[in-house]
Amino acid sequence: MWLTTLDGMYSIVDKAIEGPEYLCVRSRDEDSLIRMRNRIIDSAKSNDESVYVKTGPNDGVMCQGQFWTGRRLQDAGTDYEWRMSVPHELISVWMGLILAEVTYNNFKDECYNDWSERCDPSVTHKRMNALTEVWYVMDRLWPRTPSRHPSLNGGRPVLQMLQGGGDNGSDASGV
């Protein structure tokens, strides 16, 4: 899965060497992984249901009987320079935290505002160019028609919105 948030850009895949309860989170920059890790640990610090543990300079969270610190690895020899194994459970926590902060009505504008405050101007500029290019390519190439593949809709025909309506102005009149 590719995922871009205010925290960074990620590729999340089932390639973690720690086992099936982990996912491998990859990124082109370490800052994205640090922000993910810090958000998870900061949430655990203030959450009564989490077990937050501090051990000297390394904070961590007890998850599934193991101590997770968000250790990052560099130079894996692929196109993603940075990786971090994260338990599924903590990925879910992080995604919930990200979703709870969606209070904006335009993602690119919010990215610009956030990144302008905390990043070097050249980094903000490059990230905004990347977002704009991805948006443009998806707008140009992503099919706008619904899939007609039977496995995606249970073999039923794709539903289409009815136009018109009855005396009450409803578009669903006569359905």
C-alpha positions as CSV (number, residue, x, y, z in Angstrom):
1,M,0.0,0.0,0.0
2,W,1.2,3.5,-0.8
3,L,0.2,6.0,1.7
4,T,0.9,9.7,1.9
5,T,0.1,11.6,5.1
6,L,1.2,14.8,6.7
7,D,3.8,12.7,8.4
8,G,5.3,11.4,5.2
9,M,5.1,9.0,2.3
10,Y,5.1,5.2,3.0
11,S,5.0,1.9,1.3
12,I,3.5,-0.7,3.6
13,V,4.0,-4.3,2.7
14,D,4.0,-7.8,4.2
15,K,7.8,-8.3,4.2
16,A,8.7,-7.9,7.8
17,I,11.3,-10.5,9.0
18,E,9.9,-10.4,12.6
19,G,6.9,-12.5,11.6
20,P,3.3,-12.4,10.4
21,E,2.1,-10.0,13.1
22,Y,4.4,-7.3,11.6
23,L,4.3,-5.2,8.5
24,C,7.4,-3.6,6.8
25,V,7.0,0.1,6.5
26,R,9.3,1.6,3.9
27,S,10.1,5.2,3.2
28,R,12.6,7.2,1.1
29,D,13.4,9.4,4.1
30,E,14.0,8.6,7.8
31,D,11.9,11.6,9.0
32,S,8.7,9.9,7.8
33,L,9.5,6.8,9.9
34,I,10.5,8.9,12.9
35,R,7.2,10.8,12.8
36,M,5.2,7.6,12.5
37,R,7.1,6.1,15.5
38,N,6.8,9.2,17.6
39,R,3.1,9.5,17.0
40,I,2.6,5.9,18.1
41,I,4.7,6.3,21.2
42,D,3.2,9.7,22.1
43,S,-0.2,8.1,21.9
44,A,0.8,5.2,24.2
45,K,2.1,7.7,26.8
46,S,-1.3,9.2,27.2
47,N,-3.5,6.1,26.6
48,D,-4.6,4.1,29.6
49,E,-5.0,1.0,27.4
50,S,-1.4,1.0,26.2
51,V,1.6,-0.1,28.0
52,Y,4.2,2.6,27.5
53,V,7.7,1.8,28.6
54,K,10.7,4.1,28.8
55,T,14.2,2.6,28.9
56,G,16.8,5.3,29.0
57,P,17.1,7.1,25.7
58,N,14.8,4.7,23.9
59,D,11.1,4.9,24.5
60,G,9.0,2.0,23.5
61,V,5.6,0.3,23.6
62,M,4.8,-3.2,24.8
63,C,2.9,-4.9,22.0
64,Q,2.0,-8.6,21.8
65,G,4.5,-9.4,24.5
66,Q,7.4,-7.7,22.8
67,F,9.0,-4.3,23.3
68,W,8.7,-2.2,20.2
69,T,11.0,0.9,19.8
70,G,10.6,1.7,16.1
71,R,14.1,0.7,15.2
72,R,14.9,1.9,11.7
73,L,17.1,0.2,9.1
74,Q,18.9,2.0,6.4
75,D,20.4,1.0,3.0
76,A,18.4,-2.2,2.3
77,G,19.6,-2.1,-1.3
78,T,16.2,-1.2,-2.8
79,D,14.5,1.9,-4.0
80,Y,13.3,2.6,-0.4
81,E,16.3,3.6,1.7
82,W,14.6,3.3,5.1
83,R,12.5,0.5,6.7
84,M,10.9,-0.2,10.0
85,S,9.0,-3.3,11.1
86,V,5.7,-2.3,12.9
87,P,3.2,-4.7,14.5
88,H,-0.2,-4.7,12.7
89,E,-1.8,-3.5,15.9
90,L,0.4,-0.4,16.0
91,I,-0.2,0.4,12.4
92,S,-3.9,0.4,13.1
93,V,-3.4,2.7,16.1
94,W,-1.3,5.0,13.9
95,M,-3.9,5.1,11.1
96,G,-6.6,5.9,13.6
97,L,-4.5,8.8,14.9
98,I,-3.9,10.1,11.4
99,L,-7.6,9.8,10.5
100,A,-8.6,11.6,13.7
101,E,-6.6,14.7,12.5
102,V,-8.3,15.0,9.1
103,T,-10.0,18.3,9.7
104,Y,-9.0,19.9,6.4
105,N,-10.9,20.1,3.1
106,N,-7.8,20.1,0.8
107,F,-5.0,17.6,1.4
108,K,-2.4,19.4,-0.8
109,D,-3.1,22.7,0.8
110,E,-2.8,21.2,4.3
111,C,0.5,19.5,3.3
112,Y,1.9,22.8,2.1
113,N,0.9,24.6,5.4
114,D,2.3,21.8,7.6
115,W,5.5,21.2,5.7
116,S,6.2,25.0,5.3
117,E,6.2,25.3,9.1
118,R,8.6,22.3,9.8
119,C,10.7,21.6,6.7
120,D,13.4,23.4,4.7
121,P,11.8,25.4,1.9
122,S,13.5,23.2,-0.7
123,V,12.0,20.0,0.9
124,T,8.6,21.6,0.9
125,H,8.9,22.6,-2.7
126,K,10.1,19.1,-3.8
127,R,7.3,17.3,-1.8
128,M,4.7,19.6,-3.3
129,N,5.9,19.0,-6.8
130,A,5.8,15.2,-6.1
131,L,2.2,15.5,-4.8
132,T,1.1,17.6,-7.8
133,E,2.7,15.1,-10.2
134,V,1.1,12.1,-8.6
135,W,-2.3,13.9,-8.5
136,Y,-1.9,14.8,-12.2
137,V,-1.0,11.3,-13.3
138,M,-3.8,9.7,-11.3
139,D,-6.3,12.3,-12.7
140,R,-5.2,11.6,-16.2
141,L,-4.8,7.8,-16.1
142,W,-7.1,6.3,-13.4
143,P,-10.2,5.0,-15.1
144,R,-13.3,6.9,-14.1
145,T,-15.8,4.2,-15.0
146,P,-16.8,1.6,-12.4
147,S,-15.3,-1.9,-12.7
148,R,-17.4,-4.5,-14.5
149,H,-15.4,-7.4,-13.1
150,P,-17.9,-9.9,-11.5
151,S,-15.7,-10.6,-8.5
152,L,-15.9,-7.0,-7.5
153,N,-19.6,-6.7,-7.4
154,G,-20.8,-10.2,-6.6
155,G,-21.8,-10.8,-10.2
156,R,-24.6,-8.2,-10.0
157,P,-24.8,-5.4,-12.5
158,V,-23.2,-2.1,-11.4
159,L,-25.8,0.2,-9.9
160,Q,-26.3,3.5,-11.5
161,M,-27.9,6.6,-10.1
162,L,-31.4,7.3,-11.3
163,Q,-32.1,10.9,-12.5
164,G,-35.4,12.7,-12.1
165,G,-37.8,12.2,-9.3
166,G,-41.3,12.5,-8.1
167,D,-43.4,15.3,-6.8
168,N,-41.3,15.4,-3.6
169,G,-38.1,16.2,-5.5
170,S,-36.5,12.8,-4.5
171,D,-34.1,11.3,-7.1
172,A,-35.1,7.9,-5.8
173,S,-38.8,8.1,-6.7
174,G,-40.1,4.9,-8.3
175,V,-37.2,2.7,-7.1
